[in-house]
Amino acid sequence: MYMLDHVHIIDLDANFNTRRPISFSSGRQFSDGFIGLFQAAMRITLMSRNVLSSWEMFRLFSACWARSTLTTDQPVCEGRGFMLQVIDALSEEAAFRSEAPNDFLDDRFSDKFLCFGPRIDKAFFDGKSIEQLIEEAPPKPNLMGLMVNESGPFLLFNLPPSKIQTYSRDDIIKYINESIPEAGAGKETEPIRRELINRYVDNLPVSSANVSKFWHDQHVRLLSEYMFVASVMAEVHQKYDQKWPVYLYTWNHVSAEFKAQTGVSGAFHAYDLWFISDEHPFPDTHGPMELAVQDVYAEMVSQFAKTGNPSSNGLKFPRFSKWKQRVFWIDPKPSIRKNIFIKANTFYDYLEEEYDYSVRRGIKKSLENEL
């Protein structure tokens, strides 16, 4: 899963159209069809104006790119390098790249701030939703996973230590209010904000002597459930309903050194990259415990690749059921846990049914037909 850091569109007219033609740096023009698709993507995202909807744009924009008049020898792929290539192709008047988080923090609640992520429904599949595609496709075994604290680094590494040390409930409320904008949610703005505040702020016993850390961790929980758990579990349930074999794991382990350095209580987004590749996204020490986790992961992935089931003689991996909700818990000594995500998924299912504004996707469902 990849995400471009950020793109800030700065030259749009009142109808959210780019004022200048979009072209390669070499001067080659995109087709009119591509420009129309790109503008439609911007209009939908800018009308929702939800900075938490970072999953909303990437797939749509990459599909625009794939439909443009590229030469056959020019590869099309999804990932950071691909998206940087796209941004390099835009005129300097239309967009600029932000290299460091602090460059855009003051602008991220702007009406014209776009985040890119790898998912969007009803984009370029003949108007079909993810639900329809899952229903029509033949069932296939799926190995899916989540980190315990997916969104940990988004706050931990984007805030100065002094801010984390003074974090409070007011910071979460401010973030919720700014992230469910009236321009996107309309008359549903205040009810949705209240739902989120009730879940993540109000009526919570502060169960830590370090109150600031408690609220910071609570904000991580909000972002993790909002950006990852809600969408992933919705897809898991859709596939289960269509009789897809789904095997779900949750990665908990972090090294003792990393925990001491950061204060995190569980693994977060991209922490697993070292275990499956040569990437080192975070400074860390890898000892016997980490090698044991790597062995567990290698065994389950290799078994899944060979048989469609990650279980082996030494590793029992449960098949997911909506009624039992068992997941494989990744630690040096792995275990089986139950109902880890059931409350979060029930909450976001309720929001999805109750409101036209989709909190999962940061867009009004009634706007989908504009694509």
N, C-alpha and C positions, 0 to 999 in steps of 0.2 A: 504494500500500500504506500503510495507516494503522494506528497502534497507540495506544490510550489509554495515558496515562502509567502509572497504576496505580490499583488499587482494593483496599482492605483491608477484608474482611468481618469485623466485630467482634462480631456478635450471632448466633451459631449454637449450636444444641443439640448433643448428643452424636452425633446422626445427620446432622450438617451441614445441618440445616434452619434457616431463619430463624425466630426466635422471634416476630417481629411481622409482620403483613401488609405486603406491598410495595405502595406506593401512589404515585400522582402527588402532587407537592407541593400540588396543588389539592384533594387528598383523594379523587380517583377511584381505585377499587380495580382492580388487575389481576385478570384472570380466574383461577379455580382452575387451569385448564390451564396458563396462563403460569407461575404460581408453581411448579407441579410440574416444568415444563421447566427453569426456572431452578435449582431445587433439584437436579435431576438433573445439570445442568451443574456445579454446585458440588461435588457428591459425587464425580463422576468426576475433576475437577481436583484436589480436595483429597486424594483417595486416591493420585493420582500424586505430588503435592507436589514437582513439579520446577520450580524457578524459571526454568529455561531454556526451558520449554515455552510461550513467550510467544505462539506461533502457535495455541495450542490452544483458546482460549475465545471469541475475538471473533465468529467466524462462528456458533457455537452460540448465543451470547447474542443476537446480532442477529436470528437466526432466531426465538428466543423472543419478542423484541420485535415482530417482524413478525406473529407469530401471536397477539399479545395483542389486546384489544378496543380498538384504536385507531379513531378516527373516520376516514372516508375522506379528509377534507381535511387530515389530519396526515401530512406526508411521512415516509417511512421510508428512511433512507439509511445507508451505512456510512462512517464517518469520525470524526475527533476530535469535531466538534460534536455528532454523533449520540450518541456514547458519553457525552459530558458531560451531554447531555440525559437519558440513561438514569440516570446517577448522581444527577442532581438529582431524579429521580423516586423514588429510594429514600429511605426514612426515614433521618433522621440517626442513629438507633440502629443501623441495619443497615450503613451504609457511610459513609466519608468520602473526600474527594478530597485527594490530595497534590499540592501545587503545585510543590514543589522536590525534586530528587533526594535531598538530604540528609535530608528528612523521613522517608523510608522505608527508607534503606539498612540501618538496624539491624534492621528488621522483615522484610526480604525473604526470609529463610529460615524465617519462621514457618509453621506448618502451615496457617494460615488466610490466607496471602497469595496473591492471584490476579493473574496477568498476562493481558492480553487481546491476541489477535492475530487475523489475518484468515482462518485456515484451521482446519478440523477435518474429519476423515473421518466418514462414517456418521452425520451429524447429522440433517438434515431432507430427505433425498432417498430416502425410502422404505427406509431402512436400507442404501442402496447406498454403496459406497466410492468414492473418487476414481478408483481403477483401473477399477471397473465402469462409472462414468459416462463415462470416456474411451473405453472399449471400445464402449459403446453409441452414443455420439454420432457423427455424421458428421464425418470429418476436416476440420479448418479450419486455414488458415495461422496460425501463431503467431509473434510477434516477442517474444522473452523476453530479459531482461538481468540481469546481476549486476555489482555494483561489485567492484573488486579487493579492497578491505578493508571489506566491508559493516559490520562491527560496530565499526569504529574509534571513532566518537563515544561509544559506550556506555561505554567505558573512559576515553578521552581527556578527556571533559568531565565525568565523574562522579568522577574521582579528583583530589585536590590534587597539584600539581607535586611536592611533597616525597615523595609516595607513589610516583609514577612513577619518580622518581630512585633509589628504593631497591627497586624491584620485583625479585622473585626467583622461582625455580622453586617455592618453598614457597607463594607466593600462588596459583599456578595449581593446585597439588595441593589446597590448601584449598578452592578454588572448586569443583573437580571433586567432592571428597568431599561438600560441602554440597549440590551440585546433583543428585546421584544419591542420593536419600535412601532409607534402608532401608524406611521406611514405604511408599514407592512401588514400589521394585524388589525388595524381599524378599530371598530367597536369592541373587538375581542381582546384588545391590548391589556386592559386592567385585569379582567378575569384570568387571563393566562399568566400574567405576572404574579397574581395572588396565588395561583395554584403552585407555581414554582417556589415562591417565598414560603408558603406553608410547608412544602416538602423539605426544603433545604435550609431554612432559617428558623422559622417559628416552631415553638413547642419541642425544641431539641434540648435534652439535658447536656450541658457542657461537661463532657466526661473526661476532662483533662485538666491537670494543674496549669498547663500552658495554654491559656485561652486563645492566644493568637494562632498557635499551631493548630488548635482545634478548628478554628474558622478557615484557616488556609486549607486544611485537609478536607473540610466540608466543601469548599469551592472546587477542589480537585475532583471530589465525588460528583458534584454537579456537572462539570465539564465531561468527565468520563462517561457518565450515563447518557448525557445529552448528545455528545459527539460520536460515541462508539457503541455503548451497550444497547441503546434503544434501537438503532438501525440494525445491528448485527443480530440481536435476538428476534426482531421482527422477521428477518429473513430466515433464521433458524426455524421459527414456528411455521412460516409459510411452506418451507421445504418439508417439514415434518408432516404437515397436513396433506401434502401431495405424495407422501410415502417415500421421500428421499431418505436414505440412510445418512444421518448426520452424527458426527462424532465431535463433541465440543470439549475443548480444554481451556483451562485458565492458568496462566503463568504467574506464579507468586514469587519465586525465588529471586533475591538479589544477594550479592556477596556481603559479608560482614563489613568489609572495608567500605563498600559503596554506601551501605546503610549508615555507617558512622559518619561518613563525609557529608551526606545529604539529609539525613534524618527521615528518609522515606520508609514506609512500612510495607511496601510491596512493589513488584516490578511495574514499570510503565512503558509507554510507547517507545519502540525501537531498542529497548534494553536487550532483547533477544537476538539482535543482529550479530553480535560476536559469536553466539552459539551456533549459528547456521551459516556464517560467512566470515570473511576477513575484515568486516567493518568494525570500527571501534568508535561508536558514537559518543561514548562517555568514558572518562578516565576511570579505570577499574582494575582490580586485581583478580586474577582467575586462578584459584587453587583447586584442591581435590573436590570440594563441594560443587564447584562450577563444572568441573569435568564430569561429575556424576550426573548433573542435570543435562549436560550435552549428550551423554550416553542415552539417557531416557528419551530425549527428543529425537536423536538419530534413529533409535530403535522404532519409535512409533511412526515416524515419517517413512522409513524404509518398508515397514510392514504394510502401511497404508498404500504405498506405491505398488507393492507386489500383489496385494490381496484385496485392496479396497476396505480393509479393516485394520486399524492401528494396533489391535491387540496381538500379543504373542504369548509364548509359554510363560515368560517372566513378567508380562505386562498386561493387565486386564483393563481394558478401556471400554466404558459403557457406551452403548448406543443411546443417543438423546431421545427422551420422551417428554412431551409436554406435561405429563402427569407425575413423573418422577423427577424430572429436571436434574439428572445426575451429570456432573462434569468431571473431567480428569484434572486433578490439581497438580501442577508441575512444581515439584520441590526435589531436593536430593533423594528423599524417600517419598515418591508420589502417592497420592491417595485419591479417594473418590469423595466429592462433596455434593450436597444437594441444595437446590433452591437458592443458589447464590444470586441470581439475577431476577428472580420472580417478582419481587416488589417493584423494581425499576421498570421491568417490562409491562407489568400491569398498569403502572402509573402512566406510561407513555402511550399505551394502547387506549387508555381512557381519554387522554388529551386528543388523540387522533380521532376518536369517535365523537367527542363532544364539540370540537371547534373546526371551523372551516380552515383556519390558519394551522398548517401542519408544523408543529414544533419540531418534529423529527427532521423535516427537510427545509424549514425556513421559508415556506412559500404557501400562499393560499391555494387550496385544492381547486377552487373555482377558477384559478388563473391558468391551470394546466393546459386548457384547450387553446391557449394563445400560442403554444409551441407548434 
